[in-house]
Amino acid sequence: MKTPSILRQPFTTRFQAACSVLALTACLAFGSAQAADQGARHHAKGEYDTVTAIYEVVEGDELIVIGERFEVPLDSLKAENDLSSDVIKPGQKLTITTGAPTVSAPVTAPLSAQEKQPALAAAEPLSSWNDGPAKQAIMAFVKETTTEGSPQFVPPAERIATFDQDGTLWVEHPMYSQVVYCLDRVPAVVKAKPELAQVEPFKTVLFGDREAIAKLSTDDLFKILAATLTGMDVDEFKAEAEKWLATAKNARWDRPYTDLTYLPMQEVLEYLRANGYKTYIVTGGGQDFVRVYSAPVYGIPPEQVVGSAGETKYGYRKDGQPFLTKEPKLLLDNNDAGKPEGIHLMIGRRPHAAFGNSTGDRQMLEYTKAGDGARLSMILLHDDAKREYAYGPAQGLPDTRVGTFTQALFDEAQKQGWIVISMKTDWNRIFAFDESQN
C-alpha cells in the first residue's frame, strides 16, 4: 500500500525527506559559481580603471558579484588573478580584461507592491502574453467555464485554480529563496546559541567559503534547515521572515525577491479572479514561509496557501499567554503526489485549472486534467537565458535539480493535452519592473 504524504513521524525520517530538495538545492547553488546567490547582496561598487583594466576591491565586495558586474565567469576571474578561492579583501586589486565593464553599478530603489503592479485588469487582459496557443487557451478556458449557458459552465463555488510558486510565479534559480533565507539566518541562530560557532556545519556557513559550503553533507544541511525553520514561536518566525524579505535582494537583478514575480502569471491570477475563480498557491516550499508574503505579493490570502508544513506544539509562556512552537516533525510533504493530497486535505475541491513548471507539479497537473468538464493544465518551460534562465533538460536545455523539467514530462504534457508555456516565445515581458518587450 502506498505510504501517504501526510504523516506524523520523527524529525530524522520525514522531516529530512521533506528538506531533501532544499538541501540539494543549497549544495548545487553554492557549487555553481555563476549561479550562487547570497540574498541580501550588493553590486560591486569599486572603481575600475579602463586604461589599466584594474578593479579595486571595496568593503562588502564578493568575487562572484564582481564577475557579474563585468560579465566575467567566476572561474575566468579567478584564473586571471591566480586566486585559489573566492576570498577577497578591501584594497585588493584585480585584473579584469574580459567582459563588458560598466562605469558604475546600477542603483535602483525597490518598487512598492502598489508601484510594481500595473493595471492588470486593463481593457486588454493578459497584455504581457504574446498572442499564441497559450494565451488563447487561457482566454478560451475562462470564457467557456464562466459563460452561462455554455456546456462547460462551472458554478462559481467550483471555480478553483492552483499555482505552484517557485519557478511558476517567481524566480527559483539559482536557488530557492527559502534556502537563501535559511543560510542568511545562521548568524542569528549562532548569536542565540554561541556554542554553535565552533560546531559544523554552522562554522563553515559563518566563514562564508562557498566551496566549503558546497561540500557539506546532506545531514549537515538538514541541521541548518532544522535550526532556522523550527524550534521557535510561529509569530517569531513570521517576524523574522518579514524582516528578511524587506531587506534581502537577488544578486542578478539587485531587487527584493518579492519583485521577481512573473508579470504574465500575475495577470493570469487577476484575470481568473476577475472571472470568479478562487486562486490558491500549492507549493512544495514551506507553507508558513510563503504565507508571510502571499497576500501583498500575489493577492492570495494565507489561508489559500497550501505548502509543506511541519507540526506545531501548543504551550504557555511564563505569563500564562498561549503560543505555538514550530516543531521538527513533518505534517504535510506538499510535493509530487503530496500536491493533490494536500489539495484534497486543505481545499476539498479538484481544481479546474492548475499551473506548474517542474516534475514536482506533475501529479497536480494530472489530477486537475483528469476531472470532468473543462480543465486547464499548464506548465512553464524556462527557455529564456537572456531575460531570466534556461533549464530543463527538456528540449535540449541545460539539466538542473532546481525546477527540473524532464523530456519525459514534456512528452507527457503533449500526450495529456497540457499546455506548455514557453517563457521565450509566449511572454513579451517577464517582470513588472522591466519594461523591455520581446
Secondary structure, DSSP 8 states (H G I E B T S, - for coil): ----SB----IIIIIHHHHHHHHHHHHHHHH-TTT---SS-------EETTTTEEE--TT--HHHHHHHHT--HHHHHHHTT-SSS---TT-EEE--SS---SS--------HHHHS--TTSSSTTTTB-SSHHHHHHHHHHHHHHSTT-TT---GGG-EEEE--BTTTB---SS-HHHHHHHHHHHHHHHHSGGGGGSTTHHHHHHT-HHHHHT--HHHHHHHHHHHHSSSBHHHHHHHHHHHHHH-EETTTTEEGGG-B-HHHHHHHHHHHHTT-EEEEEEEEEHHHHHHHHHHHHS--GGGEEEEEEEEEEEE-TTS-EEEEEEEEEEE--STTHHHHHHHHHT-S--SEEEE-SGGGHHHHHHHHTSSS--EEEEEE-B-TTTS-B--BGGG----SSS-B-HHHHHHHHHHT-EEEEHHHHBS---TT-----
